[in-house]
Amino acid sequence: MRALTTLGLLLLAFSTLSAQDTNNSAGTHIAAAKAAAGEDFENLFQFQCYGPGPGGPRAAPGAGAQRPPGPPAAGQRPPGPPDRSTWYAEPVKVFDNLYFFGQSEYAVWAITTSEGIIVLDTIFDYSVEEEVVGGMKKLGLDPATIKYAVVSHAHPDHDGGARFLQDHYGTRVIMSPADWDVLDKRTNGTKPKRDMEATDGQKLTLGDTTLTLYITPGHTPGTISTLFPVKDHGTPHLAALWGGVGLNPDRERVELYIRSAQRFSGIVKQAGADIILANHTDWDRSKINLPMLAKRAPGSNPYIVGNAKALNFLKVAEECATARLGAAN
């Protein structure tokens, strides 16, 4: 009996030490994420480290900031479209060849080329006509020239409007094969007809502009992240769009997410991208940056942050995910 008691105490002590090691390791990664976030990506840090995912949602110690909302879960939104006042956002010209046509919380980035327009994501089915079509007309663009819609991942806040663009303008919709498979299994909501399948490292060229698509799984099985060129008053820059922020509860997908963030960081570093974008307006400071564009000084653009800060964004994503790995199923 005494031997068993001693063994039990040893196991308890080992378990306690392991838990302490896990907590200490998580704390180290959270500290690294917070340092990378600085004042630029505080919302991303709060959501990625303390929002939905393994062990969450959790409250950040001593944090008073509210976590920004993620995509609504299936069945969470009541029937019918939400009131327009809760989601409408004005269109904005961001660069010479890049426009924002999203909602208050969700982004559509439109790249203009010499042969038409490429949109990155398509928001919800209830808002695509007003935000994308109406927004383009308001800024002097023709929505009939939307040739491609690259959908970052298979969630309705990003793919819901794609069917409208297919049906009205013949837009070709591009998703990863894995995320097309996710859509094939989805039985509710509006979804596009299966169309073009992205491949990792694919070059998508329209007229004078080439995008590079990378498969970065983790948020969904086949999330797409993208590199593409922009110009600011004629000066060339390179933008990187991280395709999905939220974490899943299971270890396998969190590990995938971490590897994808590490890999895309290497791509962004080597390419020298100096702009980092997301498809939610909280993560990339769009809620702050878009209003600033109307009153910016000549030669300045708040989206041009430099390669180091673009990498900091991805460092926050990676470190927060790593911190939460121990709590994954």
C-alpha positions in Angstrom: 0.0 0.0 0.0 2.9 2.3 0.9 4.5 1.6 -2.5 1.3 2.4 -4.3 1.0 5.6 -2.3 4.5 6.6 -3.1 4.0 5.8 -6.8 0.8 7.9 -6.8 2.6 10.8 -5.3 5.3 10.6 -7.9 2.8 10.5 -10.7 1.0 13.5 -9.2 4.3 15.4 -8.9 5.2 14.5 -12.5 1.8 15.6 -13.7 2.1 18.9 -11.8 5.5 19.6 -13.2 4.3 18.8 -16.8 1.4 21.2 -16.4 3.8 23.9 -15.1 6.1 23.3 -18.1 3.2 23.6 -20.5 2.0 26.8 -18.8 5.5 28.2 -18.8 5.9 27.3 -22.5 2.5 28.8 -23.4 3.4 32.0 -21.5 6.7 32.3 -23.4 4.9 32.1 -26.8 2.2 34.5 -25.7 4.9 37.0 -24.7 6.5 36.6 -28.1 3.2 37.1 -29.8 2.5 40.2 -27.7 5.9 41.7 -28.5 5.4 41.0 -32.3 1.9 42.6 -32.1 3.0 45.8 -30.5 0.5 48.5 -31.1 -0.1 47.5 -34.7 -1.8 44.1 -34.3 -3.3 44.2 -30.9 -6.8 43.0 -32.1 -5.1 40.1 -33.9 -3.2 39.2 -30.7 -6.3 39.3 -28.6 -8.3 37.1 -30.9 -5.6 34.6 -31.9 -4.3 34.1 -28.3 -7.6 34.4 -26.4 -10.5 33.9 -28.8 -12.1 30.7 -30.2 -9.9 27.7 -30.3 -8.1 25.4 -27.9 -8.8 26.3 -24.3 -10.8 29.4 -25.4 -12.4 31.8 -25.5 -10.3 32.9 -22.6 -9.8 36.3 -21.0 -6.4 37.9 -21.5 -4.9 38.7 -18.1 -5.5 42.3 -17.2 -6.9 43.0 -20.7 -9.9 45.3 -21.1 -10.0 45.1 -24.9 -12.9 43.4 -26.4 -12.2 40.5 -28.7 -13.4 41.3 -32.2 -16.0 38.9 -33.7 -15.1 35.9 -35.8 -17.3 34.4 -38.5 -20.7 33.3 -37.2 -21.1 29.6 -36.6 -23.5 27.6 -38.7 -27.0 28.3 -37.5 -25.9 31.2 -35.3 -27.3 34.0 -37.6 -31.1 34.4 -37.5 -33.1 33.7 -40.7 -33.0 36.5 -43.2 -30.2 39.1 -43.7 -29.1 41.3 -40.8 -30.1 44.9 -40.7 -28.0 46.9 -43.2 -26.9 49.3 -40.5 -25.0 46.5 -38.8 -22.7 45.6 -41.8 -22.6 48.3 -44.5 -19.3 49.9 -45.3 -18.4 52.5 -47.9 -16.0 51.4 -50.8 -12.5 52.8 -50.7 -9.7 53.1 -53.2 -6.6 51.8 -51.3 -3.9 51.8 -54.0 -3.8 52.6 -57.7 -5.0 49.1 -58.5 -6.5 47.9 -55.2 -9.9 48.6 -53.7 -11.9 47.7 -50.6 -15.4 46.5 -51.3 -16.2 44.7 -48.0 -18.5 45.0 -45.0 -17.7 46.6 -41.6 -16.2 43.3 -40.4 -15.3 41.4 -43.6 -13.1 42.3 -46.5 -13.3 42.0 -50.3 -10.1 43.2 -52.0 -10.5 44.0 -55.7 -7.4 44.1 -57.9 -7.8 46.0 -61.2 -5.8 44.9 -64.2 -5.5 45.8 -67.8 -7.9 43.0 -68.7 -10.4 43.1 -65.9 -10.8 42.7 -62.1 -9.8 39.9 -59.7 -11.6 39.9 -56.3 -10.2 38.2 -53.2 -13.2 36.8 -51.3 -16.9 37.6 -51.9 -18.4 38.2 -48.4 -22.0 37.0 -47.7 -24.8 36.3 -50.2 -27.0 39.1 -48.7 -24.3 41.8 -49.0 -22.4 41.1 -52.2 -24.7 43.0 -54.5 -24.7 46.2 -52.5 -21.1 46.1 -51.3 -19.2 44.7 -54.3 -21.5 45.5 -57.3 -22.8 48.8 -55.9 -19.4 49.8 -54.5 -17.7 49.3 -57.9 -20.3 51.3 -59.7 -19.9 54.1 -57.1 -16.1 54.2 -57.7 -16.4 54.0 -61.5 -15.6 50.3 -62.0 -17.6 47.9 -64.0 -18.6 44.7 -62.0 -19.2 42.9 -65.3 -15.4 42.8 -65.7 -14.8 40.7 -62.6 -13.0 37.8 -64.3 -11.9 35.8 -61.2 -12.9 35.5 -57.6 -10.3 33.9 -55.4 -12.0 32.6 -52.3 -9.6 32.2 -49.4 -11.6 29.5 -47.6 -14.9 27.7 -47.4 -16.8 29.9 -44.8 -20.0 31.8 -45.8 -18.5 35.1 -44.8 -16.0 34.6 -47.7 -17.7 32.3 -50.2 -21.4 33.3 -49.8 -21.4 36.0 -52.6 -19.5 33.9 -55.2 -22.6 32.3 -56.6 -24.0 35.8 -57.4 -20.9 36.7 -59.3 -21.0 33.5 -61.2 -24.6 33.8 -62.2 -24.6 37.5 -63.1 -21.1 38.1 -64.6 -19.7 34.7 -65.4 -16.9 35.2 -62.9 -14.6 32.2 -62.5 -14.4 31.1 -58.9 -11.1 29.7 -57.6 -10.7 27.6 -54.4 -8.4 24.9 -53.2 -9.6 21.4 -54.0 -9.8 20.6 -50.2 -12.1 23.6 -49.6 -14.2 22.8 -52.7 -14.7 19.4 -51.0 -15.8 21.2 -47.8 -18.4 23.1 -49.8 -19.6 20.0 -51.6 -20.5 18.6 -48.2 -22.2 21.7 -46.9 -26.0 21.4 -47.1 -27.2 24.8 -46.1 -26.6 28.4 -47.3 -25.6 29.8 -50.7 -22.5 28.4 -52.3 -20.9 28.7 -55.7 -20.8 26.0 -58.3 -17.6 24.0 -58.3 -15.2 25.7 -60.6 -11.4 26.3 -60.8 -9.1 24.5 -58.4 -6.1 26.3 -57.1 -2.7 24.6 -56.8 0.1 25.5 -54.4 2.3 28.2 -55.8 0.0 28.8 -58.7 0.5 31.9 -60.8 -2.8 33.6 -61.8 -2.3 36.2 -64.5 -4.9 38.6 -65.8 -3.6 41.3 -68.2 -0.7 43.0 -66.7 -1.0 41.6 -63.2 0.1 38.2 -61.7 -1.0 36.8 -58.3 0.7 33.9 -56.6 -1.6 31.5 -54.6 -0.4 29.4 -51.7 -2.2 26.6 -50.0 -1.9 27.3 -46.3 -4.1 24.7 -44.4 -5.1 25.0 -40.8 -8.0 27.4 -40.6 -9.7 25.2 -43.2 -8.3 22.2 -45.0 -7.2 24.3 -48.0 -7.0 28.0 -47.0 -5.4 30.1 -49.7 -3.0 32.9 -48.9 -1.9 35.3 -51.7 0.9 37.5 -52.9 0.1 40.3 -55.4 1.6 43.5 -56.7 0.1 47.0 -56.1 1.1 50.5 -56.9 0.8 53.6 -54.8 0.9 56.7 -57.0 3.0 54.7 -59.5 5.4 53.2 -56.9 5.4 49.4 -56.8 4.8 47.5 -53.6 4.0 43.8 -52.8 1.0 42.8 -50.7 0.6 39.5 -48.8 -2.9 38.4 -47.7 -3.1 35.8 -44.9 -6.1 33.6 -45.8 -7.5 32.6 -42.3 -7.0 33.6 -38.7 -9.2 31.5 -36.4 -8.0 28.3 -34.8 -9.7 24.9 -34.6 -9.9 23.0 -31.3 -8.0 19.9 -32.4 -4.2 19.4 -32.3 -3.8 18.2 -35.9 -5.3 21.4 -37.4 -3.5 23.7 -35.0 -0.2 22.1 -35.9 -1.1 22.5 -39.6 -1.8 26.2 -38.9 1.5 26.7 -37.3 3.4 25.1 -40.1 1.5 27.1 -42.7 2.2 30.4 -40.8 5.9 29.5 -40.6 6.0 28.6 -44.3 4.1 31.7 -45.5 6.4 33.8 -43.3 9.4 32.5 -45.2 7.6 33.3 -48.5 6.7 36.8 -47.4 10.3 37.4 -46.2 11.9 36.2 -49.3 9.5 38.1 -51.6 10.0 41.3 -49.5 6.3 42.0 -49.2 5.7 45.3 -47.4 1.9 45.2 -47.0 0.0 42.7 -44.9 -3.7 42.2 -45.4 -6.4 40.0 -44.0 -10.1 39.2 -44.9 -11.4 40.6 -41.6 -11.1 44.3 -41.0 -10.0 44.0 -37.4 -6.9 41.9 -38.0 -5.0 44.1 -40.5 -6.0 47.5 -39.0 -8.4 48.2 -41.9 -10.9 49.7 -39.5 -8.2 52.3 -38.7 -6.5 52.5 -42.0 -9.5 52.9 -44.4 -10.7 56.1 -42.8 -7.1 57.4 -42.8 -6.8 57.1 -46.5 -9.2 60.0 -47.1 -6.9 62.4 -45.3 -3.5 61.0 -45.8 -0.5 63.1 -46.8 0.9 62.7 -50.3 3.3 59.8 -50.5 2.0 58.1 -47.4 -0.2 55.1 -47.1 -1.0 53.4 -43.7 -1.1 50.0 -45.4 2.6 50.2 -46.3 4.2 48.8 -43.2 7.4 47.3 -44.4 8.5 43.7 -44.5 9.4 43.4 -40.7 5.9 44.4 -39.7 4.3 42.1 -42.3 6.3 39.3 -40.7 5.2 40.4 -37.2 1.6 39.8 -38.2 2.4 36.3 -39.1 4.6 35.9 -36.0 1.5 36.7 -33.9 -0.5 34.1 -35.7 2.2 31.5 -35.2 3.1 32.2 -31.6 -0.5 32.4 -30.4 -1.3 29.1 -32.1 1.8 27.5 -30.6 0.8 28.8 -27.1 -2.6 27.1 -27.4 -1.3 23.8 -28.8 -1.1 22.3 -25.3 -4.9 22.8 -24.8 -5.8 21.2 -28.1 -7.9 18.0 -28.2 
